[in-house]
Amino acid sequence: MIKYPDGTVYKKKDTKPAKRRILTASNRGMSLENDINITNEYYKDKDICLILKRPTPINVVKVDYDHGARIIDAYFEKQSTTDYNGIYRGKYIDFEAKNTKNKASFPLSNIYKHQIEHLEAVIHHGGIAFFIVEFETLGKVFLLDAQDVINFYKREERKSIPISYFIENGIEIDQGYNPRVDYIKAVDKKYF
Amino acid sequence: MIKYPDGTVYKKKDTKPAKRRILTASNRGMSLENDINITNEYYKDKDICLILKRPTPINVVKVDYDHGARIIDAYFEKQSTTDYNGIYRGKYIDFEAKNTKNKASFPLSNIYKHQIEHLEAVIHHGGIAFFIVEFETLGKVFLLDAQDVINFYKREERKSIPISYFIENGIEIDQGYNPRVDYIKAVDKKYF
């Protein structure tokens, strides 16, 4: 039996690297999400924290009850909040995960106004709010406090946050086999 | 202009009473949920807390991309957690809303094992976890701490929680026009 330094048992599936670097149009942006979901499972199993992805809201138009409540007409709705929330060390945690192929900056165009409003409310009520941003091409993932992103978002002349800002004000997140995106360490450094 | 005692402006729509008492097979259980959703909107507008309903998870089988990403085959999945979570006074809040037509007790049959496990994890991580239970026939709504429900759930000889237990250990929730189910007052009494 092979063990990791922390005593957990090595399993063969762990050797599969995250396929995050090989991106196609269809899976672009999905691997970071997938890696965070797997990381959250790890955190849950280890009793580290309880953070979950909110289900994608779907507007159901028509259900066929003759075939066991099969949905036959529906459409995706935009998430009016962020993708993830939960609890860590008694505190409320709320974050959004985004990725970019840019090397020099993170464009703010794919952040929605209602997500900014939601994160402002989280901060107002005393929660911990941040973004996890992956620079795919650089192979780097950062945690950046939501207030920093809100400030950039509200300064309308800027359309993106330069990578230098992430390096100076964010926390780089360790990546590995398991946990894949060990963002809770960055949360510890930043907020505790 | 007519105003409520707290200074908010009276709107005609507020005079419509919650139709919770007139229940049919199709809306049974939905009105409590609806009333809590409207209450959460009220709390959000007044900056009291930020608590949201988790979207119902739906497993999407087939999407028709020729007609603007219309979902043409999907099915509902069971919520593996609770229906509501969010933040209040810096604390993580997590709860499940249930209703019963019984007068004497609340049957535990409609609480799932994974919901109990989820609530145990919330308590473990220092969050506030509870149930909101409506006794429809009595017109009463109670907040009961999740640990109490977990204890009953694990004592397998009991299949329900008697109303007397709610009266003695729970907090009765004020009902009104707006907010409809003022559960945050009960949270204050119980946890702060």
Interface residues (C-beta under 8 A of the other chain):
Chain A: K44 D47 C49 L50 L52 R54 P55 T56 P57 I58 V60 G68 A69 R70 I71 I72 D73 A74 Y75 F76 T81 N85 G86 I87 Y88 R89 G90 K91 Y92 I93 D94 H118 A121 V122 H124 H125 G126 G127
Chain B: K44 D47 C49 L50 L52 R54 P55 T56 P57 I58 V60 G68 A69 R70 I71 I72 D73 A74 Y75 F76 T81 N85 G86 I87 Y88 R89 G90 K91 Y92 I93 D94 H118 A121 V122 H124 H125 G126 G127
